[in-house]
Amino acid sequence: MSNEKIPYKIYLEEKEMPVNWYNVRADMKKKPAPLLNPGTGQPMTAEELNTVFCEELVKQELNETDRYIEIPEEIREFYKMYRPSPLVRAYCLEKKLGTPAKIYYKFEGNNTSGSHKLNSAIAQAYYAKKQGLKGVTTETGAGQWGTALSMACSYFDLDCNVYMVKVSYEQKPFRREVMRTYGASVTPSPSDTTEVGRKILAEFPDTNGSLGCAISEAVEAATTHEGYRYVLGSVLSQVLLHQSVIGVEAKTAMDKYGIKPDIIIGCAGGGSNLGGLISPFMGEKLRGEADYRFIAVEPASCPSLTRGVYAYDFCDTGKVCPLQKMYTLGSSFMPSPNHAGGLRYHGMSGIVSELYDQGLMEAVSVEQTEVFEAATAFARVEGILPAPESSHAIKVAMDEALRCKETGEEKTILFGLTGTGYFDMYAYQKYNDGVMTDYIPTDEDIKKSLDQMPKL
């Protein structure tokens, strides 16, 4: 189809918005390994998981057979505030690069939270309210998830208690204040408000925190307060299920105009955006209906897929959460304080990990200075200041487009633009001032953390 017939932005009509989430596990012949009870080493039962998570979310977490799960009407009504989100043809970026490649991005930043995280936040808040809970607890790294959850909890009149990674709490005060504006309480993690937080502070008194630390505190807070449950913004299968709206919409829009991507790229921290974007395309690949090249992009300073091991590990630093088989750097791994680009989790989604282990997708790691270089180039021609996390995908999309320039191949590239970077100006300032540095952990750094993993 000629370029003239394809609009700059493809918006789906309301009737084309997904009414079902797509569960990629239903099409996986080899399923992700089950979550294990850290005390018994046995698969977690629904009854055990119900003490931590909402009952309906536990059902979704354990569901490996239903390909489609209906999105409740109340959630679809909320989605209409900002969905369907646009699929954008990056004509200006293509021109800037001088590439024959066609570049598309699915833009998820067109809501107040500024990111894709709202897709799952509203679902998890809905099920908490439906269960009659008082509120929820959670962690947040760069702040997008905490912001999204605070919005969702405000909508359903739920208490929202957020443990925010200390370095982000200090570097991103405006993100913190958005959460508080929506009624959330925000605590820098690790803190002295929980037993596990005090323990981590005693062992690492100068720590800037990690997502694993914050998860431990949030879980403890939920399980020690009546009427509260813990919710998570990435990693778990239920979250990737909710985020499948990204990929379903993207595929529907591309199918509408006869476009088939050759390469699909997403940033990878815990796996929610990446998993959501690729799910329906991966489903076609798993069923033998089509083929695609999938690329996960992670930071070189927290490279779980490219340098981690595939094994059972704790999902949190305090070692109170279930064990998950995933690509991991070890739950005690602490990203360098100079790491400014989000994607700070020590492990990876069990679904993404299993797909990667089967060779169904690739993974690359990139350093943050080159990520911000790509972000700046993108902003100058496409008019959106991208989130640092999203910019990892931008960097590799540009690399692939330049490779097409060298070979003359007219490939179609799709990447996920997870959100905007307007609350990340501290990091942009460091880059613009020329003081941003890169840090790549040594093999010894990673081994030290891996050596502390559970022996199963």
Sequence and secondary structure as in RCSB ss.txt:
>XXXX:A:sequence
MSNEKIPYKIYLEEKEMPVNWYNVRADMKKKPAPLLNPGTGQPMTAEELNTVFCEELVKQELNETDRYIEIPEEI
REFYKMYRPSPLVRAYCLEKKLGTPAKIYYKFEGNNTSGSHKLNSAIAQAYYAKKQGLKGVTTETGAGQWGTALS
MACSYFDLDCNVYMVKVSYEQKPFRREVMRTYGASVTPSPSDTTEVGRKILAEFPDTNGSLGCAISEAVEAATTH
EGYRYVLGSVLSQVLLHQSVIGVEAKTAMDKYGIKPDIIIGCAGGGSNLGGLISPFMGEKLRGEADYRFIAVEPA
SCPSLTRGVYAYDFCDTGKVCPLQKMYTLGSSFMPSPNHAGGLRYHGMSGIVSELYDQGLMEAVSVEQTEVFEAA
TAFARVEGILPAPESSHAIKVAMDEALRCKETGEEKTILFGLTGTGYFDMYAYQKYNDGVMTDYIPTDEDIKKSL
DQMPKL
>XXXX:A:secstr
  GGGS SEE   GGGS SEEE GGGG SS     B TTT SB  HHHHTTTS HHHHHHHH  S SEEE  HHH
HHHHTTT S  EEE HHHHHHHT SSEEEEEE   STT BTTHHHHHHHHHHHHHTT SEEEEEESSSHHHHHHH
HHHHHHT EEEEEEEHHHHHH HHHHHHHHHTT EEEEES SSSHHHHHHHHH TT    HHHHHHHHHHHHHTS
TTEEE  SSSSHHHHHHHHHHHHHHHHHHHHTT   SEEEEE SSSHHHHHHHHHHHHHHHTTS   EEEEEEET
TS HHHHSEEEEEESSTTS S EEEEEES TT    TT  SS   SS  HHHHHHHHTTSSEEEEE HHHHHHHH
HHHHHHHS  B HHHHHHHHHHHHHHHHHHHHT   EEEEEE BB TT HHHHHHHHTT        HHHHHHHH
TTS   
